[in-house]
C-alpha cells in the first residue's frame, strides 16, 4: 500500500509486512508446507527457499538505518513473521487463519515497539 510505503512508523510498517507475508503464505500454504518439509529433511536445500520474509522485513525497516539493535530486531522478526509461526498458531494452537495472522502481526508490532523504545531484555552475563 502506498500509505504504508510512506509511513514513518516502524511498528505500522512491520505490522503491515507481517500481515502481507502471512496472507501470502496462507494463499500458497500447500507449496509452502512442501518447501518447509523438504528443507527440514534436506537442510542443504534451505538456501533455495524464497527469501520473501527477510526482504519484507528489510524493506519495512529500511528507513530507520542499520546497527546492532536493528540487526537483532530483524532476527527477532524473522522468527515471528514466518510461515512456521503461522502454521504453529493454526495447527498447534488451534487459531483460525485470521486470528493467527493477527496474533503474529501483534507480536511483530510488540517486538518492534520495544526495540524502538529502547526496551531490551536482560541477558545473562557469561563468564
N, C-alpha and C positions, 0 to 999 in steps of 0.2 A: 504494500500500500504506500502511496506517495506520502501520506501524512506520517507514517512511521519512519520512512527514509529521512525525513527532515526533522524528526524528533530529537531533542537534546536530552531526553530522559532515558538513561541506560536501563532502568527497570522496565519501562514500557517497550523498549526495543528488544530486550531479551525475552520478555513475556510473548511478544508477537512472534519472534523467531522460533521459540519453543512450540507454540501452538501451530505455526505453519509447518514445521518439521513433522510433528506428530500426526497432524491431519494427513500429510502425505504418506507417512508410514502406514497409517490406517487404510488408506486407499490401495496400497500395494502390499498389504501385510503378508499375503501368501509368498510373494517373491522375497520380501524382507526376511521372513522367518526361514526360508530356504537358504538365503545368503548367510544368515547368522549360524544356522546349523552347520553349513559347510565349513565356515571358518572356525567353529568350535572343534570339529573333528579333524580339520587340517589347518592348524594355525598359520602355516606358511601362506595361506591364501588371504589372510587378514588385510594385507596391503592393497588388495584389489577391490575391497569393499568401497563403495562410493563414500566420499568424504563430505557429503552434504551437510551433516551436522556441524562439523568443525568450520566449514565455510560460513554457515549461517551465524554461528557464534562469533567468528572473527568479524563478520560484517556488522553485526549488532553492536559490537564493542569498538569498532574501528575509530569512531570519532573521539574516543577517550584515551588514545595513546597506547603505550606499551608499559612494561615494567613488571617487576616480580609479582606484585599483588594482582595485576591483571592476568598474568600468566596462570597464577593459581586459580583465579576465578574461572578462567577458560577451562581448566582441567575439571573443576567442580561442576561446571555446566555440561561438560562432555558426558558426565555420568547421569545427570538429571534430564537433559534434553536428548533422550536416546530412545531408539526402538526397544531396547532391552527394558528401560524404565516403563515404557508404555505397556509392554507385554507382562511385566511383573504386576503392574496395577490392575490390568484386566484379568489375567489368568490366575494369579495367586491371591490378589486382594479382592477380587470379585466386583470391581468397579465397571460400570458400563463405559464405553469408549469416551463419551463426552466428559464424564466425571474424571476419568483417568487423565485425559488431556488437561483439564482444569487443574487437577492436583499437581501434575508435573510442572505446568506453567507457573503455578503459585510457588512451588519450591524453587524454581529457577529465579523467579522475581525476588523471593526472600533472600536467596544467596547473593544476588546482585545488589539489593538494597544494603545488605550487611557489608559487602565489600566496599561499596561507595560511601558508606557512613563511617568507615574506619574500624568497624567491629571485626575482630578476629578472634577465633577460638584460641584458647590457651593450649600450647603444645608442650608436652613434657620435655624437660631438659635431659639430654642424654649425656652420659659420661664418655 
